[in-house]
Each structure stands twice: as structure tokens, then as C-alpha cells.
Amino acid sequence: MLDKHRKAVGAALEVHLLKPPFSFFDFVEERFGKVDSIRRVSSLARSSSAQSLIYEEIHPEGIIAEENDDLLCLLPDYQDPALVRISFWKREVGAADINDLKNDDLTGYALFKHDACPAKNIDRWHVFEAVFLKYPHAHNCVPHPQTYCLTVGSQSFSIQGVLYCQQNGLNKACAQVALRSLLSRIVPEAPFPPARGCSSFPAYSESR
């Protein structure tokens, strides 16, 4: 299953309404630190009129587990402290409403991965992948959107959009994550895992 990493069973599920007093600034900084790419994801959620988010801690599965194994081979002191799936919803969701959610309620999702490598002085989060519905503007064109399947809670969902992937400064460079994003648009569930390489940490927009 090439989408196994998106379908990992979540733990420590939390539901947050995005109306005041909720603050994305506080939420992101408290949980992920000052990571511009994750702030950008929260901005996209706001612009898509998301009303709720569901936060889940997940275990590495599929290509994420494979990436961790590769990183351990390359960097013996590599650690993967945390992996989080966040989904954004168009309506207010309560804990009791999760089983009633439909695909039409979903506006986007993101997988945030925490990597640590003391030898390289790296201890930070990055956006392993994220997908949002196309921005609702008459002159905004996104050719060849793809459908991506994921699990939230115990339910399966799908969303159509463009996959964003961010390099991590360990085994993924900007060209590699851009290729993964582009190829996933034309080959459903393309078997192109995160490639190996080294580069600096990019801005969110560089691989979109």
C-alpha cells in the first residue's frame, strides 16, 4: 500500500475549533516551534475557511518508516521523536461528530515529521506532505490534481489537490521533493518515496 503512511492509525486524537480564542500562532509555536512552513499550512487552512482541526499522533508506516530506516543507515544517531497528522474541516466538529464526517467536509491535511540528528545539530519539524483543495478563485488554475487517500480517527477519506513536500536537510533536497510532488500528480499513488540527498531547509513556496 503506497498510501500506508497516510492511513496509519492515530493516537492522542484532539479536536480544536478554530474560532476565537483559538490562535494558530500559539498552537504552532507551542507544538512545533517557529517553523515557517507549518505556519504557512495554518495560513492555508484559514484561507480555505476551515472551522475545525483534528490533531493525531501517528506511528511511522510505509514510506515514512522506510525513510527512517534509510536515515539510520546514513546517520547512526538519527532519531524520529514524533509524527503528527492534522486534518482541517469546513464545519465545526465535536469529538462526538468525527464518525459523521464526510469527504466534502475535508479541506486539507498535513503530515508533520520531527527529525533529530545531534551530529548535524538538527532537531526540527518539517512538512512531510500536505494537500489542500484548490483555492476557490476564478483565475486560479491547478492542472492535473490528484486524489489522495488518508485515515482520520478510524475512518477513510480522500481529497483532491496537489501534494506539497518539504526537504529536511538530511536526505531530501529541493529537487527530490519537487519531483515527488510533480510525479504524484500524474501517476496515482506513485511509487516514488522520499529520495536521499542533502540540502538546506527551504521556504514553503519553493517546492509548490
C-alpha positions as CSV (number, residue, x, y, z in Angstrom):
1,M,0.0,0.0,0.0
2,L,1.7,3.1,-1.2
3,D,-0.5,5.3,0.9
4,K,0.1,3.4,4.1
5,H,1.8,6.3,5.7
6,R,-1.4,8.4,5.4
7,K,-3.5,5.6,6.7
8,A,-1.6,5.0,10.0
9,V,-3.9,4.6,13.0
10,G,-3.8,7.7,15.1
11,A,-3.4,8.1,18.9
12,A,-3.9,11.0,21.3
13,L,-6.6,12.5,19.0
14,E,-7.6,16.1,19.7
15,V,-10.3,18.2,18.2
16,H,-9.9,22.0,18.1
17,L,-12.4,24.6,16.9
18,L,-10.7,27.4,15.0
19,K,-12.9,30.2,16.2
20,P,-11.7,32.6,18.9
21,P,-10.0,32.3,21.4
22,F,-8.1,29.7,19.3
23,S,-4.8,31.0,17.9
24,F,-2.9,29.3,15.2
25,F,0.2,31.4,16.2
26,D,0.1,29.9,19.7
27,F,-0.8,26.4,18.5
28,V,2.0,26.1,16.0
29,E,4.7,27.7,18.2
30,E,3.8,25.6,21.3
31,R,3.8,22.3,19.4
32,F,6.2,22.7,16.5
33,G,8.3,25.8,17.3
34,K,8.9,28.7,14.8
35,V,8.7,26.7,11.6
36,D,7.6,28.9,8.7
37,S,6.3,26.0,6.5
38,I,4.0,24.9,9.3
39,R,2.8,28.5,9.8
40,R,2.1,28.5,6.1
41,V,0.0,25.4,6.4
42,S,-2.1,27.1,9.1
43,S,-2.5,30.1,6.8
44,L,-3.8,27.9,4.0
45,A,-6.3,26.4,6.5
46,R,-7.5,29.8,7.4
47,S,-7.8,30.9,3.7
48,S,-9.8,27.7,3.0
49,S,-12.3,28.7,5.7
50,A,-11.5,25.7,7.9
51,Q,-13.7,25.7,11.0
52,S,-12.0,22.8,12.9
53,L,-8.8,20.7,13.0
54,I,-8.2,17.2,14.2
55,Y,-4.7,16.5,15.6
56,E,-3.4,12.9,15.8
57,E,-0.1,11.5,16.8
58,I,0.7,8.6,14.5
59,H,3.4,5.9,14.1
60,P,5.7,5.8,11.1
61,E,4.3,3.5,8.4
62,G,5.0,2.8,4.8
63,I,7.4,5.2,3.1
64,I,7.9,7.2,6.4
65,A,9.1,4.0,8.1
66,E,11.4,3.3,5.1
67,E,12.8,6.8,5.2
68,N,13.6,6.4,8.9
69,D,15.4,3.1,8.2
70,D,17.4,4.8,5.4
71,L,18.3,7.7,7.7
72,L,19.5,5.3,10.4
73,C,21.8,3.7,7.8
74,L,23.2,7.1,6.8
75,L,23.2,8.7,10.2
76,P,23.6,6.3,13.2
77,D,22.5,8.9,15.7
78,Y,19.3,9.7,13.8
79,Q,16.1,9.9,15.9
80,D,12.4,10.3,14.9
81,P,10.8,11.8,18.1
82,A,7.3,12.5,16.7
83,L,5.0,12.3,13.7
84,V,1.7,14.2,13.5
85,R,-1.3,14.1,11.2
86,I,-3.5,17.2,11.2
87,S,-6.7,17.4,9.1
88,F,-8.8,20.5,8.5
89,W,-12.5,20.6,8.2
90,K,-15.1,23.0,6.8
91,R,-17.5,22.7,9.7
92,E,-17.3,22.8,13.4
93,V,-16.5,19.3,14.7
94,G,-17.1,17.9,18.2
95,A,-15.4,14.8,19.5
96,A,-18.8,13.0,19.1
97,D,-19.1,14.1,15.4
98,I,-16.0,12.5,14.0
99,N,-17.8,9.4,12.8
100,D,-20.3,11.6,10.9
101,L,-17.6,13.4,8.8
102,K,-17.7,13.1,5.0
103,N,-15.2,13.8,2.2
104,D,-17.0,17.0,1.4
105,D,-16.2,18.3,4.9
106,L,-12.4,17.9,4.4
107,T,-10.5,20.9,3.1
108,G,-6.9,19.7,3.7
109,Y,-4.4,17.7,5.7
110,A,-0.8,17.7,6.6
111,L,1.8,15.2,8.0
112,F,4.4,17.0,10.2
113,K,7.6,15.0,10.9
114,H,10.1,15.7,13.6
115,D,13.7,14.7,12.8
116,A,16.7,14.9,15.1
117,C,20.4,14.3,14.4
118,P,22.8,15.5,17.1
119,A,25.8,15.0,14.9
120,K,24.4,17.5,12.4
121,N,22.9,19.8,15.0
122,I,19.4,19.2,13.6
123,D,16.3,19.0,15.8
124,R,13.3,20.3,13.9
125,W,9.9,19.7,12.3
126,H,9.2,19.8,8.6
127,V,6.1,19.2,6.4
128,F,6.5,15.6,5.2
129,E,3.5,16.3,2.9
130,A,0.3,18.4,2.7
131,V,-2.7,18.6,0.4
132,F,-5.4,21.3,0.2
133,L,-8.3,21.7,-2.0
134,K,-7.8,24.3,-4.8
135,Y,-8.1,27.9,-3.7
136,P,-11.6,29.0,-4.8
137,H,-10.7,31.7,-7.2
138,A,-11.9,32.0,-10.8
139,H,-8.4,32.7,-12.1
140,N,-6.6,30.1,-10.1
141,C,-5.8,27.0,-12.2
142,V,-4.3,23.8,-10.9
143,P,-3.9,21.3,-13.7
144,H,-3.8,17.6,-13.1
145,P,-4.9,17.5,-9.4
146,Q,-4.6,14.0,-7.9
147,T,-6.7,12.2,-5.3
148,Y,-5.0,11.2,-2.1
149,C,-6.5,8.8,0.5
150,L,-5.9,9.1,4.2
151,T,-7.3,7.9,7.6
152,V,-8.6,10.2,10.3
153,G,-9.7,8.5,13.5
154,S,-11.0,5.2,12.3
155,Q,-12.5,6.5,9.0
156,S,-11.1,6.7,5.5
157,F,-11.3,9.9,3.4
158,S,-10.0,11.2,0.2
159,I,-9.1,14.7,-1.1
160,Q,-8.2,16.1,-4.5
161,G,-5.3,18.5,-4.8
162,V,-1.5,18.9,-5.3
163,L,0.9,17.2,-2.9
164,Y,3.4,19.6,-1.2
165,C,6.6,18.0,0.2
166,Q,9.4,19.8,2.1
167,Q,13.0,18.9,2.1
168,N,14.5,18.2,5.5
169,G,18.3,18.9,5.2
170,L,19.1,15.2,5.9
171,N,18.1,13.0,3.0
172,K,15.8,15.2,0.9
173,A,16.8,18.1,-1.3
174,C,14.5,20.6,-3.1
175,A,14.7,18.8,-6.5
176,Q,13.8,15.5,-4.9
177,V,10.7,16.7,-3.1
178,A,9.6,18.7,-6.2
179,L,9.8,15.5,-8.3
180,R,7.8,13.6,-5.8
181,S,5.1,16.3,-5.8
182,L,5.0,16.5,-9.6
183,L,5.1,12.8,-10.3
184,S,2.3,12.1,-7.8
185,R,0.0,14.3,-9.9
186,I,0.3,12.2,-13.0
187,V,0.8,8.7,-11.5
188,P,-1.8,7.7,-8.9
189,E,-0.1,6.8,-5.6
190,A,3.2,6.9,-7.5
191,P,5.9,4.6,-6.0
192,F,8.4,7.5,-5.6
193,P,9.5,7.6,-1.9
194,P,11.4,10.4,-0.5
195,A,14.9,10.2,-2.1
196,R,18.3,10.6,-0.5
197,G,20.3,13.7,-0.6
198,C,21.4,16.7,1.4
199,S,20.4,20.4,1.2
200,S,19.4,23.4,3.2
201,F,16.0,24.0,4.7
202,P,13.7,25.7,2.1
203,A,10.9,28.2,2.2
204,Y,7.4,26.7,1.9
205,S,6.8,28.0,-1.6
206,E,10.0,26.7,-3.2
207,S,8.6,23.2,-3.9
208,R,5.0,24.1,-4.7
